[in-house]
């Protein structure tokens, strides 16, 4: 989770209550930060090994502004039920659970045109799915990719980060290996905020560092590898190998700092691409997009661990991200956030809505024609009275906000929470055999991810078929690459 962000929200809330300004001097802020970081392991079960013996008075001070019983494993029966979020006052959607909601009727028009061109002219459609940790292992997104490619054809895997910023990062259908790179994921927010297309950058200078991407023996054809890197003054070179043989060099040195892109064309088939620093300077690489050169769909899985939508609004340099988006040219951009916002019952919704609108503005400035889809968070559980597993109160609040914001900004919306079963789903999924939800009540198991990915892809396919049936007599526009 974004600990420092949460602390900032607490400070803002205190300031809004007209507390004395002197309370937040440097000494007081340092003390507050120390207490906050010491208390966090008591609030997050996965950090329990880092707990310190804190006085109960300190813990009670930290909890006085929240009602979340997340740290209680088994509360007494007399413990009051956490306050539930009031139902949204907006008119109910006409879409059935599991269907795409699009009040404008045009939010997905560009995607649908691209898919129709795939069917009629053999083109490609690209989907870029941004989100938080539930998609960082490509479980949900791999299912959506597979089902869409089964329907329209395999145009290639799509974008893959240059290396693994966390141990469980992986992509179904691509074997990735790397050594010697320093990773800088977006949420850490170090340096110049140039995080590339996928929200993480990787730097290296030693010639023994490498990054490889392979589809060999996996049954996936590649006709081109698009390398995303940073051109910069003093940048070093990258040695390129394809299937173990030298395939040239990418020079990243330039007079100015800007996004750089290099296509490595290969004979269609199964291949392995390896990038190595030449040792003549530091190189910064963002990732590689795999293209089969054939008709069909590419589906980018762009999850960042601990991410929330505000990262794209504030921690990703706007001009730099626009360069990356325009290079990739997705027909649909999916925004799937909310898991980390749901951690805190007092997450500032006014700021959340402002950040979401800013992200939409940035995407539309870079990609005026692209379709946008909000994908609501899954159900997320916490321990309630008597040790029962209940839905976190922030989840339905975030779902309602996303539905309203999608309608107001002309975006489509998919209610994952309701589609998977609504309130209490995590408890049912934990009891299912095989289990569908992990022990943190946040991340689905492989079986659960398969269900969520199928719900999303089935909803997209149904929306497309409905659109196609309603417009069979209308002439098709052309989407060019």
C-alpha positions as CSV (number, residue, x, y, z in Angstrom):
1,X,0.0,0.0,0.0
2,X,1.0,3.6,-0.4
3,X,1.9,4.3,3.2
4,X,3.1,7.8,2.9
5,X,0.1,8.7,0.8
6,X,-2.2,7.5,3.6
7,X,-0.2,9.5,6.1
8,X,-0.5,12.6,4.0
9,X,-4.3,12.2,3.9
10,X,-4.3,12.0,7.7
11,X,-2.3,15.2,8.0
12,X,-4.7,16.9,5.6
13,X,-7.7,15.8,7.5
14,X,-6.2,17.1,10.8
15,X,-5.4,20.4,9.2
16,X,-8.9,20.7,7.9
17,X,-10.1,20.5,11.5
18,X,-8.3,23.7,12.3
19,X,-5.6,22.1,14.5
20,X,-2.8,24.5,15.5
21,X,-0.3,25.0,12.7
22,X,2.6,24.4,15.1
23,X,1.5,20.8,15.5
24,X,2.9,20.0,12.1
25,X,6.4,21.4,12.5
26,X,9.3,19.4,11.3
27,X,9.9,17.7,14.7
28,X,6.2,16.8,15.0
29,X,6.0,15.5,11.4
30,X,9.1,13.3,12.0
31,X,7.5,11.9,15.2
32,X,4.2,11.3,13.4
33,X,6.0,9.5,10.5
34,X,7.9,7.3,13.0
35,X,4.7,6.3,14.8
36,X,2.9,5.7,11.6
37,X,5.5,3.3,10.2
38,X,5.8,1.6,13.6
39,X,2.0,1.0,13.7
40,X,1.5,-0.1,10.1
41,X,2.6,-3.8,10.8
42,X,-0.2,-4.0,13.4
43,X,-2.7,-2.9,10.7
44,X,-1.5,-5.1,7.9
45,X,-1.3,-8.9,8.7
46,X,1.3,-9.6,6.0
47,X,3.7,-7.3,7.9
48,X,3.2,-8.9,11.3
49,X,6.8,-10.1,11.5
50,X,7.9,-6.4,11.7
51,X,5.8,-5.5,14.7
52,X,7.4,-3.7,17.6
53,X,6.1,-3.7,21.2
54,X,4.2,-0.4,21.0
55,X,2.1,1.0,23.9
56,X,-1.6,0.5,23.5
57,X,-2.1,4.2,23.9
58,X,-0.1,4.8,20.7
59,X,-2.1,2.3,18.9
60,X,-5.4,3.8,20.0
61,X,-4.3,7.2,18.8
62,X,-3.6,5.8,15.4
63,X,-7.0,4.1,15.2
64,X,-9.1,6.9,16.5
65,X,-10.0,8.3,13.1
66,X,-10.9,5.0,11.5
67,X,-13.5,2.2,12.1
68,X,-11.8,-0.5,10.1
69,X,-11.4,-3.7,12.2
70,X,-8.8,-5.0,9.7
71,X,-6.4,-6.2,12.4
72,X,-9.0,-8.1,14.4
73,X,-8.8,-11.8,13.8
74,X,-11.8,-12.7,16.0
75,X,-13.8,-9.9,17.5
76,X,-16.3,-10.5,20.4
77,X,-19.9,-10.9,19.4
78,X,-20.7,-7.5,21.0
79,X,-18.3,-5.7,18.6
80,X,-20.4,-3.3,16.5
81,X,-20.8,-4.0,12.8
82,X,-18.6,-1.6,10.7
83,X,-20.7,1.2,9.2
84,X,-21.9,0.3,5.7
85,X,-21.7,2.7,2.8
86,X,-25.1,4.1,1.8
87,X,-26.4,3.0,-1.5
88,X,-25.7,5.2,-4.5
89,X,-28.5,7.8,-5.2
90,X,-27.9,7.7,-9.0
91,X,-30.4,5.9,-11.2
92,X,-29.7,2.1,-11.4
93,X,-28.0,0.9,-14.5
94,X,-30.0,-0.8,-17.2
95,X,-27.2,-3.3,-17.8
96,X,-27.5,-6.7,-16.2
97,X,-24.7,-7.9,-13.8
98,X,-21.8,-9.0,-15.8
99,X,-22.5,-6.6,-18.7
100,X,-20.6,-3.5,-19.9
101,X,-22.4,-0.3,-18.9
102,X,-22.2,2.6,-21.5
103,X,-24.9,5.2,-21.0
104,X,-23.5,7.2,-24.0
105,X,-23.6,4.2,-26.3
106,X,-20.3,5.4,-27.9
107,X,-17.7,4.8,-25.2
108,X,-16.4,1.7,-26.9
109,X,-17.0,2.7,-30.5
110,X,-13.3,2.9,-31.4
111,X,-12.6,-0.5,-30.0
112,X,-15.5,-2.0,-31.8
113,X,-14.4,-0.5,-35.1
114,X,-10.9,-2.0,-34.6
115,X,-12.4,-5.4,-33.9
116,X,-14.7,-5.3,-36.9
117,X,-11.6,-4.4,-39.0
118,X,-9.9,-7.4,-37.6
119,X,-12.7,-9.6,-38.8
120,X,-13.1,-8.0,-42.2
121,X,-9.6,-6.7,-43.2
122,X,-7.3,-8.8,-41.0
123,X,-6.1,-5.9,-38.9
124,X,-5.1,-5.7,-35.2
125,X,-6.8,-4.4,-32.1
126,X,-4.8,-3.4,-29.0
127,X,-6.0,-3.3,-25.4
128,X,-3.9,-1.8,-22.7
129,X,-5.1,-2.9,-19.2
130,X,-3.7,-0.7,-16.4
131,X,-4.3,-1.8,-12.8
132,X,-2.9,-2.8,-9.4
133,X,-1.5,-5.9,-7.9
134,X,-4.3,-8.4,-8.7
135,X,-3.1,-8.3,-12.4
136,X,0.7,-8.2,-11.8
137,X,1.0,-11.9,-12.3
138,X,-1.0,-11.8,-15.5
139,X,-3.6,-14.2,-14.1
140,X,-6.8,-12.2,-14.8
141,X,-5.4,-10.5,-17.9
142,X,-4.0,-13.8,-19.3
143,X,-7.5,-15.2,-19.3
144,X,-9.0,-12.1,-21.0
145,X,-6.1,-12.2,-23.6
146,X,-6.6,-15.9,-24.3
147,X,-10.4,-15.6,-24.8
148,X,-10.2,-12.6,-27.0
149,X,-7.4,-14.1,-29.1
150,X,-9.4,-17.3,-29.5
151,X,-12.2,-15.2,-30.9
152,X,-10.2,-12.8,-33.1
153,X,-6.7,-14.2,-33.5
154,X,-3.3,-13.9,-31.8
155,X,-1.7,-10.6,-32.9
156,X,1.0,-11.0,-30.3
157,X,1.4,-11.0,-26.5
158,X,1.8,-7.3,-26.1
159,X,3.9,-5.3,-23.7
160,X,6.2,-6.8,-21.1
161,X,8.4,-4.9,-18.6
162,X,12.2,-5.2,-19.1
163,X,12.7,-7.1,-15.8
164,X,10.8,-8.2,-12.8
165,X,10.2,-5.4,-10.3
166,X,8.8,-7.9,-7.8
167,X,9.2,-11.6,-7.5
168,X,5.8,-12.7,-8.7
169,X,5.7,-10.6,-11.9
170,X,5.2,-12.9,-14.9
171,X,3.5,-13.1,-18.2
172,X,1.6,-16.1,-19.5
173,X,3.2,-17.2,-22.9
174,X,6.5,-15.3,-22.4
175,X,9.5,-16.6,-20.6
176,X,11.3,-13.6,-19.1
177,X,14.8,-13.6,-17.5
178,X,16.9,-10.7,-16.4
179,X,20.0,-9.9,-14.2
180,X,21.8,-6.8,-13.1
181,X,19.0,-4.2,-13.5
182,X,17.9,-1.6,-10.9
183,X,14.2,-1.4,-11.0
184,X,12.2,1.7,-10.3
185,X,8.4,1.1,-10.1
186,X,6.1,4.0,-10.3
187,X,4.8,3.9,-6.8
188,X,8.2,4.4,-5.3
189,X,8.3,7.7,-7.2
190,X,12.1,8.2,-7.3
191,X,13.8,10.6,-9.7
192,X,12.3,12.2,-12.8
193,X,9.0,10.3,-13.0
194,X,9.8,8.8,-16.4
195,X,8.4,5.3,-15.8
196,X,7.6,4.3,-19.4
197,X,4.5,2.6,-20.7
198,X,4.2,0.0,-18.0
199,X,4.8,2.1,-14.9
200,X,8.4,0.9,-14.2
201,X,11.9,1.7,-15.5
202,X,15.1,-0.4,-15.4
203,X,18.7,0.9,-15.5
204,X,22.0,-0.9,-16.0
205,X,25.5,-0.2,-17.2
206,X,27.5,-3.4,-16.7
207,X,27.9,-5.6,-19.7
208,X,27.1,-8.7,-17.7
209,X,23.5,-7.4,-17.2
210,X,20.9,-8.7,-19.6
211,X,17.1,-9.0,-20.2
212,X,15.6,-11.7,-22.3
213,X,12.1,-12.4,-23.7
214,X,11.3,-15.8,-25.2
215,X,8.4,-17.6,-26.8
216,X,10.4,-20.6,-27.7
217,X,8.6,-23.9,-27.1
218,X,5.5,-22.0,-26.0
219,X,3.7,-22.0,-29.3
220,X,3.5,-18.2,-29.8
221,X,4.8,-16.6,-32.9
222,X,6.7,-13.3,-33.0
223,X,7.5,-11.2,-36.0
224,X,8.7,-8.1,-34.2
225,X,10.0,-6.9,-30.8
226,X,9.4,-3.2,-30.1
227,X,11.9,-2.0,-27.6
228,X,10.9,0.9,-25.4
229,X,13.8,2.8,-23.8
230,X,14.9,6.3,-22.8
231,X,17.1,8.4,-25.1
232,X,19.2,10.7,-23.0
233,X,22.5,12.6,-23.0
234,X,25.4,10.2,-22.2
235,X,23.2,7.1,-22.6
236,X,25.0,3.9,-23.4
237,X,24.2,1.3,-26.1
238,X,22.3,-1.9,-26.0
239,X,23.6,-5.0,-27.7
240,X,20.8,-6.9,-29.4
241,X,20.7,-10.7,-29.8
242,X,18.0,-12.8,-31.4
243,X,18.2,-16.6,-30.7
244,X,21.7,-16.1,-29.5
245,X,23.0,-14.3,-32.6
246,X,24.0,-10.7,-32.8
247,X,21.2,-8.5,-34.3
248,X,22.7,-5.1,-34.0
249,X,22.9,-2.3,-31.4
250,X,20.5,0.3,-30.0
251,X,22.2,3.6,-29.2
252,X,20.4,5.4,-26.4
253,X,22.6,8.5,-26.4
254,X,20.9,11.7,-27.6
255,X,21.2,15.5,-27.1
256,X,17.8,15.6,-25.3
257,X,15.9,13.3,-23.0
258,X,12.9,11.7,-24.7
259,X,11.3,8.3,-25.3
260,X,13.1,6.0,-27.7
261,X,11.7,3.1,-29.7
262,X,13.4,0.4,-31.8
263,X,11.7,-2.3,-33.8
264,X,13.6,-5.6,-34.1
265,X,12.0,-7.5,-37.0
266,X,12.4,-11.3,-37.2
267,X,11.0,-14.1,-39.4
268,X,7.6,-15.1,-37.9
269,X,8.1,-17.9,-35.5
270,X,9.2,-18.6,-31.9
271,X,12.1,-16.5,-30.9
272,X,14.2,-15.2,-28.0
273,X,15.3,-11.6,-27.8
274,X,18.2,-10.6,-25.4
275,X,19.3,-7.1,-24.6
276,X,22.7,-6.4,-23.0
277,X,24.3,-3.1,-22.0
278,X,27.4,-2.5,-24.1
279,X,29.2,-1.1,-21.1
280,X,29.8,2.4,-22.5
281,X,27.2,4.2,-20.3
282,X,24.0,3.8,-18.4
283,X,20.9,2.6,-20.3
284,X,17.3,2.9,-19.2
285,X,14.8,0.4,-20.6
286,X,11.1,0.2,-20.0
287,X,10.0,-2.9,-21.8
288,X,9.3,-4.8,-25.0
289,X,6.1,-5.3,-27.0
290,X,5.8,-8.6,-28.8
291,X,3.9,-8.5,-32.2
292,X,3.1,-11.6,-34.2
293,X,2.4,-9.6,-37.4
294,X,-0.9,-11.4,-37.8
295,X,-4.5,-10.4,-37.4
296,X,-6.1,-10.4,-34.0
297,X,-5.8,-8.9,-30.6
298,X,-2.8,-7.8,-28.5
299,X,-3.6,-7.4,-24.7
300,X,-1.1,-5.5,-22.5
301,X,-1.1,-6.5,-18.8
302,X,0.1,-3.3,-17.0
303,X,-0.2,-4.0,-13.3
304,X,1.9,-2.2,-10.7
305,X,2.1,-3.5,-7.2
306,X,0.6,-1.1,-4.6
307,X,-0.8,1.2,-7.4
308,X,-3.8,3.5,-7.1
309,X,-5.2,5.7,-9.8
310,X,-3.5,8.9,-8.5
311,X,-0.1,7.6,-9.5
312,X,-1.0,8.1,-13.2
313,X,-2.3,11.6,-12.3
314,X,0.7,12.8,-10.4
315,X,3.7,10.4,-10.4
316,X,3.9,9.6,-14.1
317,X,5.3,12.5,-16.1
318,X,2.4,13.6,-18.5
319,X,4.5,14.4,-21.6
320,X,6.5,11.3,-21.2
321,X,3.5,9.0,-20.7
322,X,1.9,10.6,-23.8
323,X,4.9,9.7,-25.9
324,X,4.6,6.1,-24.7
325,X,0.8,5.9,-25.3
326,X,1.1,7.4,-28.8
327,X,3.7,4.8,-29.7
328,X,1.7,1.9,-28.4
329,X,-1.6,3.3,-29.9
330,X,-4.1,1.1,-27.9
331,X,-7.7,1.0,-29.2
332,X,-8.9,0.5,-25.6
333,X,-7.4,1.6,-22.4
334,X,-8.7,-0.1,-19.2
335,X,-8.3,1.5,-15.8
336,X,-8.7,-1.1,-13.1
337,X,-7.9,0.4,-9.7
338,X,-9.5,0.4,-6.3
339,X,-7.9,-2.4,-4.4
340,X,-5.4,-0.1,-2.6
341,X,-7.8,2.7,-2.2
342,X,-10.1,0.3,-0.3
343,X,-7.5,-0.2,2.4
344,X,-8.6,3.0,4.1
345,X,-12.2,3.8,5.1
346,X,-11.3,7.5,5.1
347,X,-9.7,7.6,1.7
348,X,-10.5,11.2,0.4
349,X,-13.1,10.6,-2.3
350,X,-12.9,14.2,-3.5
351,X,-9.3,13.7,-4.3
352,X,-10.0,10.3,-5.8
353,X,-12.5,11.7,-8.2
354,X,-10.2,14.6,-9.1
355,X,-7.4,12.2,-9.8
356,X,-9.6,9.9,-11.9
357,X,-10.8,12.8,-14.1
358,X,-7.2,13.9,-14.5
359,X,-6.1,10.4,-15.7
360,X,-9.0,10.4,-18.2
361,X,-7.9,13.9,-19.4
362,X,-4.3,12.7,-19.9
363,X,-5.3,9.6,-21.9
364,X,-7.7,11.6,-24.1
365,X,-5.1,14.3,-24.7
366,X,-2.6,11.6,-26.0
367,X,-5.2,9.3,-27.6
368,X,-8.2,11.3,-28.7
369,X,-10.0,8.4,-30.4
370,X,-9.2,5.6,-28.0
371,X,-12.0,3.9,-26.0
372,X,-11.8,4.0,-22.2
373,X,-13.2,1.4,-19.8
374,X,-13.3,1.6,-16.0
375,X,-13.1,-1.8,-14.4
376,X,-14.3,-1.8,-10.8
377,X,-12.3,-3.5,-8.0
378,X,-13.2,-7.0,-7.0
379,X,-14.7,-7.7,-3.7
380,X,-12.1,-7.4,-0.9
381,X,-12.6,-8.9,2.5
382,X,-11.6,-8.2,6.1
383,X,-12.3,-9.8,9.4
384,X,-15.5,-8.7,11.1
385,X,-17.4,-9.6,14.2
386,X,-16.8,-13.1,15.4
387,X,-14.0,-13.6,12.9
388,X,-16.4,-13.6,10.0
389,X,-15.1,-12.3,6.6
390,X,-17.0,-9.3,5.4
391,X,-16.7,-6.9,2.5
392,X,-14.6,-3.8,3.1
393,X,-16.9,-0.8,3.3
394,X,-14.9,1.2,0.8
395,X,-15.5,-1.3,-2.0
396,X,-19.1,-0.4,-2.8
397,X,-18.3,3.3,-2.3
398,X,-15.5,3.0,-4.9
399,X,-17.8,1.1,-7.3
400,X,-20.5,3.7,-7.1
401,X,-18.0,6.5,-7.7
402,X,-16.5,4.8,-10.7
403,X,-19.9,4.1,-12.2
404,X,-20.8,7.8,-11.9
405,X,-17.5,9.1,-13.1
406,X,-17.6,6.8,-16.1
407,X,-21.0,8.1,-17.1
408,X,-19.9,11.7,-16.6
409,X,-16.7,11.4,-18.6
410,X,-18.1,9.3,-21.4
411,X,-16.3,6.1,-20.4
412,X,-17.6,2.6,-20.3
413,X,-17.9,0.8,-16.9
414,X,-17.7,-2.9,-15.8
415,X,-18.8,-3.7,-12.3
416,X,-16.5,-6.5,-11.3
417,X,-17.7,-6.5,-7.7
418,X,-21.3,-7.3,-8.7
419,X,-20.4,-9.6,-11.5
420,X,-18.4,-11.9,-9.2
421,X,-21.2,-12.0,-6.6
422,X,-21.3,-8.7,-4.8
423,X,-21.2,-8.3,-1.0
424,X,-19.7,-11.3,0.8
425,X,-18.1,-12.8,-2.2
426,X,-14.7,-13.2,-0.6
427,X,-16.1,-15.3,2.2
428,X,-17.8,-17.6,-0.3
429,X,-14.7,-17.8,-2.5
430,X,-12.5,-18.7,0.5
431,X,-14.8,-21.5,1.4
432,X,-15.0,-22.8,-2.2
433,X,-13.0,-25.9,-3.2
434,X,-10.8,-25.2,-4.9
435,X,-10.3,-21.9,-3.1
436,X,-10.9,-18.9,-5.4
437,X,-9.5,-16.2,-3.1
438,X,-6.2,-16.0,-1.3
439,X,-5.7,-15.7,2.5
440,X,-5.2,-11.9,2.3
441,X,-8.8,-11.6,1.0
442,X,-7.5,-9.4,-1.8
443,X,-5.7,-11.5,-4.4
444,X,-7.6,-14.3,-6.2
445,X,-6.1,-17.8,-6.6
446,X,-5.3,-19.0,-10.2
447,X,-8.9,-20.4,-10.3
448,X,-10.4,-17.2,-9.1
449,X,-8.3,-15.1,-11.5
450,X,-9.6,-17.3,-14.3
451,X,-13.2,-16.5,-13.3
452,X,-12.6,-12.7,-13.1
453,X,-10.8,-12.7,-16.5
454,X,-13.6,-14.6,-18.1
455,X,-16.2,-12.3,-16.7
456,X,-14.4,-9.3,-18.2
457,X,-13.7,-10.8,-21.6
458,X,-17.2,-12.3,-21.9
459,X,-18.6,-8.8,-21.1
460,X,-16.5,-7.2,-23.8
461,X,-17.4,-9.9,-26.3
462,X,-21.1,-9.6,-25.6
463,X,-21.0,-5.8,-25.9
464,X,-19.2,-6.2,-29.2
465,X,-21.7,-8.7,-30.6
466,X,-24.5,-6.4,-29.6
467,X,-22.9,-3.5,-31.3
468,X,-22.2,-5.4,-34.4
469,X,-25.7,-6.8,-34.7
470,X,-27.1,-3.2,-34.4
471,X,-24.8,-1.8,-37.0
472,X,-24.5,-4.4,-39.7
473,X,-25.8,-2.0,-42.3
474,X,-23.5,0.9,-41.3
475,X,-20.2,1.3,-43.2
476,X,-17.1,0.6,-41.3
477,X,-14.5,3.2,-40.4
478,X,-10.8,2.2,-40.8
479,X,-8.3,1.9,-38.0
480,X,-4.7,2.2,-39.3
481,X,-1.5,1.3,-37.7
